[in-house]
Amino acid sequence: MPVQERVKFFTLVGEQAFRDENFSHEEVFGHLAEDDFTAAEAAEYLEVSIATFRRLVRDGKLTARAEVGRSQLFTVADLRAFKRQRTAIKG
């Protein structure tokens, strides 16, 4: 299935499945509180491209918690704080 159609499909499924529910961030992502994200996962969580994410790291706006080989790991708490900050600035 092409990506565009898959996105539409899962959006519809999600809307129908959770139509009458109002979940908090903690209820949905609480199990990830102690996890680390890779750069690709962090970019997806922040809803930015990997290139934009790499620029944020390069410019010192985000800092990796650890490096494993050539991979960097980012804490969920740092990403959540950064996302809230960006949302507050955008208004």
N, C-alpha and C positions, 0 to 999 in steps of 0.2 A: 504494500500500500504506500503510495507517495506520502512524503512528510506532511504536506499541507492537508491532505485528507485525514491522515492519522491525528493531527492536531485538532481538527474539527471534530472528529469522532470522539476523542477522549474529552474534549471540552463539553460536548453534549452529554456524554456519560456522566461526567463529574457534576454537571448542572442538575441532571435528573437525580443522581444518587444523593446529593447534598442539598437539594432544593429547600428543604424545611429545617436545615441545620445551620447553626452559626457557631463554627468552631473557632477557638482562640488560637493564636500562634503557638502557645504552649501545648495545646492538645494535639496539634498537627505535627510540630517539630520538636516537642519536648524530649523525645528519645534521642535526639541528636545533640543535646546540650553539651555533652562531653566529647563528642567526636571531632575529628579534624577533617577538613575538606581539601581535596587537591585543587590546583589552580583552575582546572576545568569545572569542577563542581562548584567552586567559589564563584566563578564568573556566572555560572547558571543561576546560582542563588541570588546574586546581585543583579541579575537580568542585564548583563553587559556582555559584549563580545570578549573573547579571550585576549584580543589585541588591546582593548580598552583596559581589561583587568591587568595585563602585564604593564601597561603605562602607569596605572595606579600604584603598583608595587615599585616600579622603577622610580617614580616620583616621591616615594616614601609615605604615601597616603595609607598604604596597607603594608603590614610586615608579617612575614612568615614566622610561625612558631618554631618550625623545625625544617631541616632539609634532609631528605633521604636520597642520596645519590644526586641526581639532577632535579629531583622533584621537590617542590615546596609544599608544606602543609600549613593550613590556616585554621585558626580556631573559630568555631561557630559564634562564640561570644563577640569576638572582634568584628566578624563580618556583620553580625546583627547590629552592633553599635554603629558601624560605618553606614549600613543601609538606613538606619533611623536618622542619622545625621544628614544624609543626602536627601531623604524624604522631607525633613524639616526645612532644608534650604530651598527645595523646589516649591514648597508651600502646599 
